[in-house]
Amino acid sequence: METESMKLSTEELRQLEDFERRRIALNQSEWWERLSMDQKFGVYQLQKFGYDLAFIRNTEAGPLAVVRRGSEFATVNHEGDVDLSPNIVLRD
């Protein structure tokens, strides 16, 4: 069997890593530990208004903390800047 033909492309490897990462459910404290100090402060401020940390999305600009209050979402970028009207798309 040829092993050369079995190698995955860079895009296939990325998709596989994304798939595997989505299957791992982290609890609230594990998500919290992945935040920068600036993000922790921003999320903490939003928690005072009833938001909870939902997940962290990796973007080209860096990790983006996504918080949720009911059907409302907000984001906190790696510098701690809060966006109360983010333009994010969520998967089902």
C-alpha positions in Angstrom: 0.0 0.0 0.0 1.3 3.5 -0.9 1.7 5.7 2.2 2.3 8.7 0.0 -1.3 8.6 -1.3 -2.6 8.3 2.3 -1.1 11.6 3.5 -3.6 14.3 4.3 -3.4 17.8 2.8 -2.9 20.8 5.1 -6.6 21.7 4.7 -7.7 18.2 5.5 -5.6 18.2 8.6 -7.1 21.5 9.7 -10.6 20.2 9.2 -9.8 17.1 11.2 -8.3 19.1 14.0 -11.4 21.4 14.0 -13.7 18.4 14.1 -11.9 16.7 17.0 -11.7 20.0 18.9 -15.5 20.5 18.7 -16.1 17.0 20.1 -14.3 17.9 23.4 -16.8 19.7 25.7 -15.0 22.0 28.1 -16.5 23.1 31.3 -16.8 26.8 32.4 -13.5 26.8 34.4 -11.5 25.2 31.5 -12.8 27.9 29.1 -11.9 30.6 31.8 -8.3 29.3 32.0 -7.8 29.8 28.3 -8.6 33.6 28.5 -6.0 36.3 28.5 -6.0 38.5 31.6 -7.6 41.3 29.6 -10.3 39.0 28.4 -11.0 37.8 31.9 -11.6 41.3 33.0 -13.9 42.0 30.1 -15.9 38.8 30.6 -16.0 39.5 34.4 -17.6 42.9 33.7 -20.2 41.3 31.4 -21.0 38.7 34.0 -22.3 41.5 36.2 -25.0 42.0 33.6 -26.0 38.4 33.4 -23.7 37.1 30.6 -21.9 33.8 30.8 -18.8 32.6 28.9 -20.1 30.3 26.2 -16.9 29.4 24.3 -13.7 30.8 22.7 -13.4 31.1 19.0 -9.9 31.2 17.4 -9.7 33.9 14.7 -7.0 35.4 12.6 -6.9 38.4 15.0 -6.5 36.1 18.0 -8.8 34.3 20.4 -12.3 35.7 20.8 -14.3 35.0 23.9 -18.0 34.7 23.2 -20.4 35.3 26.0 -24.2 34.8 26.1 -27.2 36.1 27.9 -30.3 34.3 26.8 -30.4 34.8 23.0 -28.0 37.8 23.2 -24.3 37.4 22.4 -21.3 39.6 23.0 -17.6 39.1 22.4 -14.4 40.1 24.1 -11.2 40.1 22.0 -7.7 39.2 23.2 -7.1 42.9 24.2 -10.2 42.9 26.4 -12.4 45.1 24.0 -16.1 44.3 24.4 -18.5 44.2 21.4 -22.1 44.1 22.4 -23.3 43.7 18.8 -20.9 41.2 17.3 -21.3 39.9 13.8 -20.7 36.2 14.5 -22.2 33.1 12.8 -23.0 30.2 15.1 -23.2 26.5 14.0 -26.2 24.5 14.9 
